[in-house]
Amino acid sequence: MSTTIITKKELTIPAGVITQVSDVIIENEITHTIIGADIDEDTITLEVQFTKDEREIIHEIEDIVSDYEEEAE
């Protein structure tokens, strides 16, 4: 019997990419919870839960956020 390890991670998502990030989360059925919002920074904070096999999906989300932040500078 194998054990699946679930990793939890908090991600801060700018409002400008929330639709893109939402699409990735929904398409891949990633378990998530909105745990905060910052009106001044125009972001939401998500807690995502994922397995080792889903790690690349989380990296894809982080890349979307990173690319957006680089373009905003």
N, CA, C, O and CB atoms as a CASP TS submission, in Angstrom:
PFRMAT TS
TARGET T0000
AUTHOR 0000-0000-0000
METHOD Language model
MODEL 1
PARENT N/A
ATOM      1  N   MET     1       0.845  -1.185   0.000  1.00  0.00           N
ATOM      2  CA  MET     1       0.000   0.000   0.000  1.00  0.00           C
ATOM      3  C   MET     1       0.886   1.244   0.000  1.00  0.00           C
ATOM      4  O   MET     1       1.744   1.402   0.869  1.00  0.00           O
ATOM      5  CB  MET     1      -0.959   0.001   1.224  1.00  0.00           C
ATOM      6  N   SER     2       0.676   2.119  -0.974  1.00  0.00           N
ATOM      7  CA  SER     2       1.500   3.324  -1.065  1.00  0.00           C
ATOM      8  C   SER     2       0.768   4.499  -0.428  1.00  0.00           C
ATOM      9  O   SER     2      -0.462   4.556  -0.399  1.00  0.00           O
ATOM     10  CB  SER     2       1.854   3.639  -2.539  1.00  0.00           C
ATOM     11  N   THR     3       1.556   5.420   0.073  1.00  0.00           N
ATOM     12  CA  THR     3       1.020   6.614   0.703  1.00  0.00           C
ATOM     13  C   THR     3       1.257   7.802  -0.214  1.00  0.00           C
ATOM     14  O   THR     3       2.362   7.997  -0.721  1.00  0.00           O
ATOM     15  CB  THR     3       1.663   6.849   2.093  1.00  0.00           C
ATOM     16  N   THR     4       0.216   8.593  -0.422  1.00  0.00           N
ATOM     17  CA  THR     4       0.343   9.802  -1.223  1.00  0.00           C
ATOM     18  C   THR     4       0.593  10.966  -0.285  1.00  0.00           C
ATOM     19  O   THR     4      -0.181  11.215   0.639  1.00  0.00           O
ATOM     20  CB  THR     4      -0.925  10.046  -2.095  1.00  0.00           C
ATOM     21  N   ILE     5       1.674  11.670  -0.529  1.00  0.00           N
ATOM     22  CA  ILE     5       2.013  12.831   0.287  1.00  0.00           C
ATOM     23  C   ILE     5       1.426  14.074  -0.369  1.00  0.00           C
ATOM     24  O   ILE     5       1.663  14.343  -1.547  1.00  0.00           O
ATOM     25  CB  ILE     5       3.559  12.969   0.463  1.00  0.00           C
ATOM     26  N   ILE     6       0.664  14.815   0.402  1.00  0.00           N
ATOM     27  CA  ILE     6       0.058  16.060  -0.076  1.00  0.00           C
ATOM     28  C   ILE     6       0.873  17.229   0.469  1.00  0.00           C
ATOM     29  O   ILE     6       1.120  17.322   1.671  1.00  0.00           O
ATOM     30  CB  ILE     6      -1.448  16.170   0.364  1.00  0.00           C
ATOM     31  N   THR     7       1.282  18.107  -0.419  1.00  0.00           N
ATOM     32  CA  THR     7       2.020  19.308  -0.044  1.00  0.00           C
ATOM     33  C   THR     7       1.064  20.492  -0.106  1.00  0.00           C
ATOM     34  O   THR     7       0.245  20.590  -1.020  1.00  0.00           O
ATOM     35  CB  THR     7       3.258  19.533  -0.976  1.00  0.00           C
ATOM     36  N   LYS     8       1.173  21.387   0.867  1.00  0.00           N
ATOM     37  CA  LYS     8       0.383  22.621   0.872  1.00  0.00           C
ATOM     38  C   LYS     8       1.330  23.787   0.649  1.00  0.00           C
ATOM     39  O   LYS     8       2.455  23.801   1.149  1.00  0.00           O
ATOM     40  CB  LYS     8      -0.414  22.791   2.213  1.00  0.00           C
ATOM     41  N   LYS     9       0.858  24.758  -0.107  1.00  0.00           N
ATOM     42  CA  LYS     9       1.674  25.936  -0.388  1.00  0.00           C
ATOM     43  C   LYS     9       0.762  27.143  -0.538  1.00  0.00           C
ATOM     44  O   LYS     9      -0.333  27.043  -1.090  1.00  0.00           O
ATOM     45  CB  LYS     9       2.537  25.731  -1.666  1.00  0.00           C
ATOM     46  N   GLU    10       1.228  28.292  -0.039  1.00  0.00           N
ATOM     47  CA  GLU    10       0.497  29.543  -0.226  1.00  0.00           C
ATOM     48  C   GLU    10       1.050  30.269  -1.439  1.00  0.00           C
ATOM     49  O   GLU    10       2.264  30.380  -1.611  1.00  0.00           O
ATOM     50  CB  GLU    10       0.588  30.438   1.036  1.00  0.00           C
ATOM     51  N   LEU    11       0.155  30.760  -2.274  1.00  0.00           N
ATOM     52  CA  LEU    11       0.537  31.511  -3.468  1.00  0.00           C
ATOM     53  C   LEU    11      -0.191  32.848  -3.454  1.00  0.00           C
ATOM     54  O   LEU    11      -1.398  32.902  -3.221  1.00  0.00           O
ATOM     55  CB  LEU    11       0.210  30.710  -4.770  1.00  0.00           C
ATOM     56  N   THR    12       0.536  33.914  -3.701  1.00  0.00           N
ATOM     57  CA  THR    12      -0.063  35.244  -3.822  1.00  0.00           C
ATOM     58  C   THR    12      -0.248  35.526  -5.304  1.00  0.00           C
ATOM     59  O   THR    12       0.711  35.553  -6.076  1.00  0.00           O
ATOM     60  CB  THR    12       0.827  36.352  -3.135  1.00  0.00           C
ATOM     61  N   ILE    13      -1.497  35.733  -5.682  1.00  0.00           N
ATOM     62  CA  ILE    13      -1.853  35.877  -7.093  1.00  0.00           C
ATOM     63  C   ILE    13      -2.333  37.302  -7.371  1.00  0.00           C
ATOM     64  O   ILE    13      -3.323  37.744  -6.788  1.00  0.00           O
ATOM     65  CB  ILE    13      -2.945  34.851  -7.488  1.00  0.00           C
ATOM     66  N   PRO    14      -1.640  38.029  -8.260  1.00  0.00           N
ATOM     67  CA  PRO    14      -2.111  39.367  -8.643  1.00  0.00           C
ATOM     68  C   PRO    14      -3.442  39.276  -9.405  1.00  0.00           C
ATOM     69  O   PRO    14      -3.685  38.318 -10.139  1.00  0.00           O
ATOM     70  CB  PRO    14      -1.044  40.088  -9.511  1.00  0.00           C
ATOM     71  N   ALA    15      -4.278  40.266  -9.221  1.00  0.00           N
ATOM     72  CA  ALA    15      -5.586  40.281  -9.883  1.00  0.00           C
ATOM     73  C   ALA    15      -5.463  40.191 -11.404  1.00  0.00           C
ATOM     74  O   ALA    15      -6.338  39.637 -12.069  1.00  0.00           O
ATOM     75  CB  ALA    15      -6.349  41.545  -9.503  1.00  0.00           C
ATOM     76  N   GLY    16      -4.382  40.735 -11.949  1.00  0.00           N
ATOM     77  CA  GLY    16      -4.198  40.741 -13.401  1.00  0.00           C
ATOM     78  C   GLY    16      -4.045  39.366 -14.039  1.00  0.00           C
ATOM     79  O   GLY    16      -4.202  39.228 -15.252  1.00  0.00           O
ATOM     80  N   VAL    17      -3.739  38.344 -13.237  1.00  0.00           N
ATOM     81  CA  VAL    17      -3.575  36.994 -13.797  1.00  0.00           C
ATOM     82  C   VAL    17      -4.495  35.971 -13.142  1.00  0.00           C
ATOM     83  O   VAL    17      -4.327  34.768 -13.340  1.00  0.00           O
ATOM     84  CB  VAL    17      -2.135  36.543 -13.648  1.00  0.00           C
ATOM     85  N   ILE    18      -5.461  36.442 -12.365  1.00  0.00           N
ATOM     86  CA  ILE    18      -6.319  35.499 -11.645  1.00  0.00           C
ATOM     87  C   ILE    18      -7.097  34.597 -12.604  1.00  0.00           C
ATOM     88  O   ILE    18      -7.332  33.429 -12.295  1.00  0.00           O
ATOM     89  CB  ILE    18      -7.290  36.258 -10.739  1.00  0.00           C
ATOM     90  N   THR    19      -7.497  35.119 -13.756  1.00  0.00           N
ATOM     91  CA  THR    19      -8.236  34.294 -14.712  1.00  0.00           C
ATOM     92  C   THR    19      -7.352  33.192 -15.275  1.00  0.00           C
ATOM     93  O   THR    19      -7.773  32.040 -15.372  1.00  0.00           O
ATOM     94  CB  THR    19      -8.791  35.155 -15.849  1.00  0.00           C
ATOM     95  N   GLN    20      -6.131  33.545 -15.645  1.00  0.00           N
ATOM     96  CA  GLN    20      -5.181  32.546 -16.155  1.00  0.00           C
ATOM     97  C   GLN    20      -4.896  31.479 -15.117  1.00  0.00           C
ATOM     98  O   GLN    20      -4.923  30.287 -15.421  1.00  0.00           O
ATOM     99  CB  GLN    20      -3.874  33.214 -16.582  1.00  0.00           C
ATOM    100  N   VAL    21      -4.625  31.902 -13.898  1.00  0.00           N
ATOM    101  CA  VAL    21      -4.312  30.961 -12.821  1.00  0.00           C
ATOM    102  C   VAL    21      -5.525  30.087 -12.527  1.00  0.00           C
ATOM    103  O   VAL    21      -5.390  28.881 -12.318  1.00  0.00           O
ATOM    104  CB  VAL    21      -3.866  31.715 -11.545  1.00  0.00           C
ATOM    105  N   SER    22      -6.693  30.686 -12.510  1.00  0.00           N
ATOM    106  CA  SER    22      -7.922  29.911 -12.269  1.00  0.00           C
ATOM    107  C   SER    22      -8.113  28.825 -13.315  1.00  0.00           C
ATOM    108  O   SER    22      -8.496  27.703 -12.983  1.00  0.00           O
ATOM    109  CB  SER    22      -9.142  30.833 -12.259  1.00  0.00           C
ATOM    110  N   ASP    23      -7.849  29.148 -14.571  1.00  0.00           N
ATOM    111  CA  ASP    23      -7.965  28.153 -15.638  1.00  0.00           C
ATOM    112  C   ASP    23      -7.045  26.955 -15.383  1.00  0.00           C
ATOM    113  O   ASP    23      -7.457  25.806 -15.540  1.00  0.00           O
ATOM    114  CB  ASP    23      -7.636  28.790 -16.997  1.00  0.00           C
ATOM    115  N   VAL    24      -5.808  27.227 -14.993  1.00  0.00           N
ATOM    116  CA  VAL    24      -4.843  26.149 -14.728  1.00  0.00           C
ATOM    117  C   VAL    24      -5.317  25.295 -13.551  1.00  0.00           C
ATOM    118  O   VAL    24      -5.254  24.067 -13.604  1.00  0.00           O
ATOM    119  CB  VAL    24      -3.432  26.732 -14.435  1.00  0.00           C
ATOM    120  N   ILE    25      -5.789  25.947 -12.496  1.00  0.00           N
ATOM    121  CA  ILE    25      -6.258  25.225 -11.311  1.00  0.00           C
ATOM    122  C   ILE    25      -7.460  24.348 -11.652  1.00  0.00           C
ATOM    123  O   ILE    25      -7.513  23.181 -11.262  1.00  0.00           O
ATOM    124  CB  ILE    25      -6.625  26.212 -10.188  1.00  0.00           C
ATOM    125  N   ILE    26      -8.413  24.904 -12.374  1.00  0.00           N
ATOM    126  CA  ILE    26      -9.636  24.159 -12.712  1.00  0.00           C
ATOM    127  C   ILE    26      -9.342  23.017 -13.677  1.00  0.00           C
ATOM    128  O   ILE    26      -9.817  21.900 -13.475  1.00  0.00           O
ATOM    129  CB  ILE    26     -10.683  25.100 -13.324  1.00  0.00           C
ATOM    130  N   GLU    27      -8.566  23.284 -14.722  1.00  0.00           N
ATOM    131  CA  GLU    27      -8.243  22.249 -15.705  1.00  0.00           C
ATOM    132  C   GLU    27      -7.543  21.048 -15.069  1.00  0.00           C
ATOM    133  O   GLU    27      -7.728  19.911 -15.504  1.00  0.00           O
ATOM    134  CB  GLU    27      -7.367  22.831 -16.804  1.00  0.00           C
ATOM    135  N   ASN    28      -6.744  21.306 -14.046  1.00  0.00           N
ATOM    136  CA  ASN    28      -5.958  20.246 -13.421  1.00  0.00           C
ATOM    137  C   ASN    28      -6.536  19.762 -12.097  1.00  0.00           C
ATOM    138  O   ASN    28      -5.941  18.927 -11.414  1.00  0.00           O
ATOM    139  CB  ASN    28      -4.558  20.722 -13.203  1.00  0.00           C
ATOM    140  N   GLU    29      -7.706  20.298 -11.743  1.00  0.00           N
ATOM    141  CA  GLU    29      -8.417  19.900 -10.526  1.00  0.00           C
ATOM    142  C   GLU    29      -7.536  19.969  -9.280  1.00  0.00           C
ATOM    143  O   GLU    29      -7.506  19.043  -8.469  1.00  0.00           O
ATOM    144  CB  GLU    29      -8.960  18.494 -10.685  1.00  0.00           C
ATOM    145  N   ILE    30      -6.817  21.091  -9.146  1.00  0.00           N
ATOM    146  CA  ILE    30      -5.966  21.318  -7.986  1.00  0.00           C
ATOM    147  C   ILE    30      -6.846  21.793  -6.820  1.00  0.00           C
ATOM    148  O   ILE    30      -7.635  22.726  -6.970  1.00  0.00           O
ATOM    149  CB  ILE    30      -4.841  22.364  -8.308  1.00  0.00           C
ATOM    150  N   THR    31      -6.703  21.149  -5.676  1.00  0.00           N
ATOM    151  CA  THR    31      -7.445  21.561  -4.491  1.00  0.00           C
ATOM    152  C   THR    31      -6.886  22.901  -4.011  1.00  0.00           C
ATOM    153  O   THR    31      -5.674  23.068  -3.876  1.00  0.00           O
ATOM    154  CB  THR    31      -7.358  20.477  -3.363  1.00  0.00           C
ATOM    155  N   HIS    32      -7.783  23.845  -3.759  1.00  0.00           N
ATOM    156  CA  HIS    32      -7.344  25.183  -3.379  1.00  0.00           C
ATOM    157  C   HIS    32      -8.366  25.852  -2.468  1.00  0.00           C
ATOM    158  O   HIS    32      -9.544  25.498  -2.451  1.00  0.00           O
ATOM    159  CB  HIS    32      -7.106  26.042  -4.622  1.00  0.00           C
ATOM    160  N   THR    33      -7.877  26.825  -1.714  1.00  0.00           N
ATOM    161  CA  THR    33      -8.724  27.625  -0.839  1.00  0.00           C
ATOM    162  C   THR    33      -8.224  29.056  -0.891  1.00  0.00           C
ATOM    163  O   THR    33      -7.020  29.304  -0.829  1.00  0.00           O
ATOM    164  CB  THR    33      -8.722  27.077   0.625  1.00  0.00           C
ATOM    165  N   ILE    34      -9.153  30.002  -1.005  1.00  0.00           N
ATOM    166  CA  ILE    34      -8.777  31.409  -0.899  1.00  0.00           C
ATOM    167  C   ILE    34      -8.636  31.702   0.592  1.00  0.00           C
ATOM    168  O   ILE    34      -9.588  31.550   1.357  1.00  0.00           O
ATOM    169  CB  ILE    34      -9.844  32.368  -1.593  1.00  0.00           C
ATOM    170  N   ILE    35      -7.437  32.123   0.996  1.00  0.00           N
ATOM    171  CA  ILE    35      -7.201  32.357   2.419  1.00  0.00           C
ATOM    172  C   ILE    35      -6.954  33.822   2.756  1.00  0.00           C
ATOM    173  O   ILE    35      -6.795  34.180   3.923  1.00  0.00           O
ATOM    174  CB  ILE    35      -6.030  31.539   2.878  1.00  0.00           C
ATOM    175  N   GLY    36      -6.922  34.668   1.728  1.00  0.00           N
ATOM    176  CA  GLY    36      -6.722  36.080   2.012  1.00  0.00           C
ATOM    177  C   GLY    36      -6.835  36.935   0.779  1.00  0.00           C
ATOM    178  O   GLY    36      -6.807  36.449  -0.351  1.00  0.00           O
ATOM    179  N   ALA    37      -6.962  38.219   1.023  1.00  0.00           N
ATOM    180  CA  ALA    37      -7.009  39.196  -0.063  1.00  0.00           C
ATOM    181  C   ALA    37      -6.363  40.482   0.437  1.00  0.00           C
ATOM    182  O   ALA    37      -6.491  40.846   1.606  1.00  0.00           O
ATOM    183  CB  ALA    37      -8.485  39.450  -0.548  1.00  0.00           C
ATOM    184  N   ASP    38      -5.676  41.154  -0.459  1.00  0.00           N
ATOM    185  CA  ASP    38      -5.044  42.423  -0.123  1.00  0.00           C
ATOM    186  C   ASP    38      -5.513  43.460  -1.136  1.00  0.00           C
ATOM    187  O   ASP    38      -5.053  43.492  -2.277  1.00  0.00           O
ATOM    188  CB  ASP    38      -3.480  42.303  -0.114  1.00  0.00           C
ATOM    189  N   ILE    39      -6.423  44.291  -0.701  1.00  0.00           N
ATOM    190  CA  ILE    39      -7.003  45.288  -1.601  1.00  0.00           C
ATOM    191  C   ILE    39      -5.950  46.297  -2.050  1.00  0.00           C
ATOM    192  O   ILE    39      -5.956  46.726  -3.203  1.00  0.00           O
ATOM    193  CB  ILE    39      -8.169  46.013  -0.916  1.00  0.00           C
ATOM    194  N   ASP    40      -5.050  46.677  -1.150  1.00  0.00           N
ATOM    195  CA  ASP    40      -4.012  47.648  -1.488  1.00  0.00           C
ATOM    196  C   ASP    40      -3.054  47.107  -2.551  1.00  0.00           C
ATOM    197  O   ASP    40      -2.650  47.841  -3.452  1.00  0.00           O
ATOM    198  CB  ASP    40      -3.231  48.038  -0.235  1.00  0.00           C
ATOM    199  N   GLU    41      -2.695  45.843  -2.450  1.00  0.00           N
ATOM    200  CA  GLU    41      -1.776  45.208  -3.407  1.00  0.00           C
ATOM    201  C   GLU    41      -2.514  44.604  -4.597  1.00  0.00           C
ATOM    202  O   GLU    41      -1.888  44.221  -5.586  1.00  0.00           O
ATOM    203  CB  GLU    41      -0.958  44.124  -2.710  1.00  0.00           C
ATOM    204  N   ASP    42      -3.852  44.517  -4.509  1.00  0.00           N
ATOM    205  CA  ASP    42      -4.688  43.933  -5.566  1.00  0.00           C
ATOM    206  C   ASP    42      -4.304  42.472  -5.834  1.00  0.00           C
ATOM    207  O   ASP    42      -4.087  42.067  -6.976  1.00  0.00           O
ATOM    208  CB  ASP    42      -4.561  44.758  -6.864  1.00  0.00           C
ATOM    209  N   THR    43      -4.227  41.692  -4.740  1.00  0.00           N
ATOM    210  CA  THR    43      -3.872  40.281  -4.830  1.00  0.00           C
ATOM    211  C   THR    43      -4.816  39.440  -3.986  1.00  0.00           C
ATOM    212  O   THR    43      -5.500  39.944  -3.095  1.00  0.00           O
ATOM    213  CB  THR    43      -2.420  40.059  -4.388  1.00  0.00           C
ATOM    214  N   ILE    44      -4.836  38.148  -4.287  1.00  0.00           N
ATOM    215  CA  ILE    44      -5.458  37.183  -3.395  1.00  0.00           C
ATOM    216  C   ILE    44      -4.399  36.158  -3.017  1.00  0.00           C
ATOM    217  O   ILE    44      -3.436  35.938  -3.751  1.00  0.00           O
ATOM    218  CB  ILE    44      -6.703  36.502  -4.059  1.00  0.00           C
ATOM    219  N   THR    45      -4.590  35.544  -1.874  1.00  0.00           N
ATOM    220  CA  THR    45      -3.689  34.490  -1.437  1.00  0.00           C
ATOM    221  C   THR    45      -4.457  33.177  -1.459  1.00  0.00           C
ATOM    222  O   THR    45      -5.527  33.049  -0.865  1.00  0.00           O
ATOM    223  CB  THR    45      -3.109  34.785  -0.015  1.00  0.00           C
ATOM    224  N   LEU    46      -3.886  32.209  -2.157  1.00  0.00           N
ATOM    225  CA  LEU    46      -4.476  30.878  -2.253  1.00  0.00           C
ATOM    226  C   LEU    46      -3.617  29.888  -1.499  1.00  0.00           C
ATOM    227  O   LEU    46      -2.392  30.009  -1.468  1.00  0.00           O
ATOM    228  CB  LEU    46      -4.636  30.447  -3.722  1.00  0.00           C
ATOM    229  N   GLU    47      -4.262  28.907  -0.892  1.00  0.00           N
ATOM    230  CA  GLU    47      -3.539  27.743  -0.396  1.00  0.00           C
ATOM    231  C   GLU    47      -3.868  26.629  -1.378  1.00  0.00           C
ATOM    232  O   GLU    47      -5.037  26.296  -1.572  1.00  0.00           O
ATOM    233  CB  GLU    47      -3.938  27.365   1.109  1.00  0.00           C
ATOM    234  N   VAL    48      -2.846  26.054  -1.995  1.00  0.00           N
ATOM    235  CA  VAL    48      -3.047  24.947  -2.921  1.00  0.00           C
ATOM    236  C   VAL    48      -2.492  23.676  -2.294  1.00  0.00           C
ATOM    237  O   VAL    48      -1.520  23.707  -1.539  1.00  0.00           O
ATOM    238  CB  VAL    48      -2.371  25.231  -4.293  1.00  0.00           C
ATOM    239  N   GLN    49      -3.130  22.563  -2.621  1.00  0.00           N
ATOM    240  CA  GLN    49      -2.680  21.261  -2.155  1.00  0.00           C
ATOM    241  C   GLN    49      -2.383  20.419  -3.384  1.00  0.00           C
ATOM    242  O   GLN    49      -3.184  20.350  -4.317  1.00  0.00           O
ATOM    243  CB  GLN    49      -3.747  20.574  -1.230  1.00  0.00           C
ATOM    244  N   PHE    50      -1.216  19.777  -3.371  1.00  0.00           N
ATOM    245  CA  PHE    50      -0.828  19.030  -4.555  1.00  0.00           C
ATOM    246  C   PHE    50       0.089  17.870  -4.187  1.00  0.00           C
ATOM    247  O   PHE    50       0.713  17.849  -3.126  1.00  0.00           O
ATOM    248  CB  PHE    50      -0.143  19.948  -5.564  1.00  0.00           C
ATOM    249  N   THR    51       0.148  16.906  -5.103  1.00  0.00           N
ATOM    250  CA  THR    51       1.034  15.762  -4.942  1.00  0.00           C
ATOM    251  C   THR    51       2.316  16.017  -5.727  1.00  0.00           C
ATOM    252  O   THR    51       2.418  16.992  -6.471  1.00  0.00           O
ATOM    253  CB  THR    51       0.345  14.447  -5.412  1.00  0.00           C
ATOM    254  N   LYS    52       3.268  15.147  -5.555  1.00  0.00           N
ATOM    255  CA  LYS    52       4.536  15.266  -6.283  1.00  0.00           C
ATOM    256  C   LYS    52       4.287  15.268  -7.796  1.00  0.00           C
ATOM    257  O   LYS    52       4.954  15.989  -8.538  1.00  0.00           O
ATOM    258  CB  LYS    52       5.496  14.109  -5.898  1.00  0.00           C
ATOM    259  N   ASP    53       3.332  14.463  -8.243  1.00  0.00           N
ATOM    260  CA  ASP    53       3.009  14.394  -9.671  1.00  0.00           C
ATOM    261  C   ASP    53       2.415  15.692 -10.206  1.00  0.00           C
ATOM    262  O   ASP    53       2.469  15.952 -11.407  1.00  0.00           O
ATOM    263  CB  ASP    53       2.045  13.259  -9.925  1.00  0.00           C
ATOM    264  N   GLU    54       1.850  16.502  -9.322  1.00  0.00           N
ATOM    265  CA  GLU    54       1.225  17.763  -9.735  1.00  0.00           C
ATOM    266  C   GLU    54       2.141  18.971  -9.550  1.00  0.00           C
ATOM    267  O   GLU    54       1.734  20.103  -9.807  1.00  0.00           O
ATOM    268  CB  GLU    54      -0.052  17.978  -8.956  1.00  0.00           C
ATOM    269  N   ARG    55       3.357  18.738  -9.112  1.00  0.00           N
ATOM    270  CA  ARG    55       4.292  19.831  -8.820  1.00  0.00           C
ATOM    271  C   ARG    55       4.524  20.733 -10.039  1.00  0.00           C
ATOM    272  O   ARG    55       4.624  21.951  -9.890  1.00  0.00           O
ATOM    273  CB  ARG    55       5.628  19.261  -8.338  1.00  0.00           C
ATOM    274  N   GLU    56       4.609  20.162 -11.220  1.00  0.00           N
ATOM    275  CA  GLU    56       4.830  20.971 -12.434  1.00  0.00           C
ATOM    276  C   GLU    56       3.692  21.959 -12.678  1.00  0.00           C
ATOM    277  O   GLU    56       3.912  23.044 -13.217  1.00  0.00           O
ATOM    278  CB  GLU    56       4.988  20.059 -13.655  1.00  0.00           C
ATOM    279  N   ILE    57       2.491  21.588 -12.288  1.00  0.00           N
ATOM    280  CA  ILE    57       1.339  22.483 -12.442  1.00  0.00           C
ATOM    281  C   ILE    57       1.518  23.711 -11.552  1.00  0.00           C
ATOM    282  O   ILE    57       1.224  24.832 -11.966  1.00  0.00           O
ATOM    283  CB  ILE    57       0.014  21.747 -12.093  1.00  0.00           C
ATOM    284  N   ILE    58       2.001  23.495 -10.330  1.00  0.00           N
ATOM    285  CA  ILE    58       2.247  24.599  -9.412  1.00  0.00           C
ATOM    286  C   ILE    58       3.360  25.489  -9.962  1.00  0.00           C
ATOM    287  O   ILE    58       3.289  26.714  -9.859  1.00  0.00           O
ATOM    288  CB  ILE    58       2.616  24.071  -8.004  1.00  0.00           C
ATOM    289  N   HIS    59       4.381  24.876 -10.544  1.00  0.00           N
ATOM    290  CA  HIS    59       5.451  25.665 -11.178  1.00  0.00           C
ATOM    291  C   HIS    59       4.905  26.504 -12.328  1.00  0.00           C
ATOM    292  O   HIS    59       5.340  27.636 -12.536  1.00  0.00           O
ATOM    293  CB  HIS    59       6.573  24.740 -11.690  1.00  0.00           C
ATOM    294  N   GLU    60       3.958  25.952 -13.070  1.00  0.00           N
ATOM    295  CA  GLU    60       3.334  26.700 -14.167  1.00  0.00           C
ATOM    296  C   GLU    60       2.615  27.939 -13.618  1.00  0.00           C
ATOM    297  O   GLU    60       2.709  29.021 -14.197  1.00  0.00           O
ATOM    298  CB  GLU    60       2.338  25.796 -14.949  1.00  0.00           C
ATOM    299  N   ILE    61       1.905  27.775 -12.513  1.00  0.00           N
ATOM    300  CA  ILE    61       1.221  28.912 -11.884  1.00  0.00           C
ATOM    301  C   ILE    61       2.236  29.949 -11.415  1.00  0.00           C
ATOM    302  O   ILE    61       2.048  31.147 -11.624  1.00  0.00           O
ATOM    303  CB  ILE    61       0.352  28.437 -10.694  1.00  0.00           C
ATOM    304  N   GLU    62       3.301  29.492 -10.787  1.00  0.00           N
ATOM    305  CA  GLU    62       4.340  30.413 -10.319  1.00  0.00           C
ATOM    306  C   GLU    62       4.978  31.157 -11.489  1.00  0.00           C
ATOM    307  O   GLU    62       5.312  32.335 -11.360  1.00  0.00           O
ATOM    308  CB  GLU    62       5.416  29.652  -9.529  1.00  0.00           C
ATOM    309  N   ASP    63       5.150  30.490 -12.622  1.00  0.00           N
ATOM    310  CA  ASP    63       5.706  31.138 -13.812  1.00  0.00           C
ATOM    311  C   ASP    63       4.762  32.211 -14.353  1.00  0.00           C
ATOM    312  O   ASP    63       5.212  33.275 -14.777  1.00  0.00           O
ATOM    313  CB  ASP    63       5.991  30.095 -14.899  1.00  0.00           C
ATOM    314  N   ILE    64       3.468  31.938 -14.340  1.00  0.00           N
ATOM    315  CA  ILE    64       2.480  32.929 -14.794  1.00  0.00           C
ATOM    316  C   ILE    64       2.591  34.192 -13.941  1.00  0.00           C
ATOM    317  O   ILE    64       2.615  35.307 -14.462  1.00  0.00           O
ATOM    318  CB  ILE    64       1.033  32.347 -14.720  1.00  0.00           C
ATOM    319  N   VAL    65       2.660  33.999 -12.622  1.00  0.00           N
ATOM    320  CA  VAL    65       2.762  35.128 -11.693  1.00  0.00           C
ATOM    321  C   VAL    65       4.080  35.872 -11.900  1.00  0.00           C
ATOM    322  O   VAL    65       4.104  37.102 -11.950  1.00  0.00           O
ATOM    323  CB  VAL    65       2.645  34.642 -10.229  1.00  0.00           C
ATOM    324  N   SER    66       5.159  35.134 -12.018  1.00  0.00           N
ATOM    325  CA  SER    66       6.477  35.737 -12.199  1.00  0.00           C
ATOM    326  C   SER    66       6.542  36.551 -13.487  1.00  0.00           C
ATOM    327  O   SER    66       7.034  37.679 -13.484  1.00  0.00           O
ATOM    328  CB  SER    66       7.558  34.657 -12.207  1.00  0.00           C
ATOM    329  N   ASP    67       6.053  35.989 -14.578  1.00  0.00           N
ATOM    330  CA  ASP    67       6.048  36.707 -15.866  1.00  0.00           C
ATOM    331  C   ASP    67       5.231  37.986 -15.758  1.00  0.00           C
ATOM    332  O   ASP    67       5.636  39.029 -16.272  1.00  0.00           O
ATOM    333  CB  ASP    67       5.483  35.811 -16.993  1.00  0.00           C
ATOM    334  N   TYR    68       4.098  37.912 -15.102  1.00  0.00           N
ATOM    335  CA  TYR    68       3.244  39.096 -14.934  1.00  0.00           C
ATOM    336  C   TYR    68       3.971  40.185 -14.139  1.00  0.00           C
ATOM    337  O   TYR    68       3.955  41.359 -14.510  1.00  0.00           O
ATOM    338  CB  TYR    68       1.925  38.713 -14.224  1.00  0.00           C
ATOM    339  N   GLU    69       4.605  39.774 -13.047  1.00  0.00           N
ATOM    340  CA  GLU    69       5.305  40.744 -12.207  1.00  0.00           C
ATOM    341  C   GLU    69       6.494  41.376 -12.932  1.00  0.00           C
ATOM    342  O   GLU    69       6.787  42.554 -12.732  1.00  0.00           O
ATOM    343  CB  GLU    69       5.778  40.076 -10.923  1.00  0.00           C
ATOM    344  N   GLU    70       7.181  40.594 -13.773  1.00  0.00           N
ATOM    345  CA  GLU    70       8.294  41.144 -14.550  1.00  0.00           C
ATOM    346  C   GLU    70       7.800  42.171 -15.558  1.00  0.00           C
ATOM    347  O   GLU    70       8.440  43.203 -15.760  1.00  0.00           O
ATOM    348  CB  GLU    70       9.051  40.023 -15.271  1.00  0.00           C
ATOM    349  N   GLU    71       6.671  41.895 -16.187  1.00  0.00           N
ATOM    350  CA  GLU    71       6.108  42.819 -17.172  1.00  0.00           C
ATOM    351  C   GLU    71       5.612  44.096 -16.510  1.00  0.00           C
ATOM    352  O   GLU    71       5.617  45.161 -17.126  1.00  0.00           O
ATOM    353  CB  GLU    71       4.968  42.153 -17.937  1.00  0.00           C
ATOM    354  N   ALA    72       5.185  43.990 -15.261  1.00  0.00           N
ATOM    355  CA  ALA    72       4.630  45.148 -14.543  1.00  0.00           C
ATOM    356  C   ALA    72       5.728  46.109 -14.087  1.00  0.00           C
ATOM    357  O   ALA    72       5.443  47.265 -13.771  1.00  0.00           O
ATOM    358  CB  ALA    72       3.816  44.679 -13.330  1.00  0.00           C
ATOM    359  N   GLU    73       6.966  45.650 -14.050  1.00  0.00           N
ATOM    360  CA  GLU    73       8.067  46.502 -13.569  1.00  0.00           C
ATOM    361  C   GLU    73       8.495  47.532 -14.579  1.00  0.00           C
ATOM    362  O   GLU    73       9.406  48.316 -14.314  1.00  0.00           O
ATOM    363  CB  GLU    73       9.252  45.660 -13.198  1.00  0.00           C
TER
END
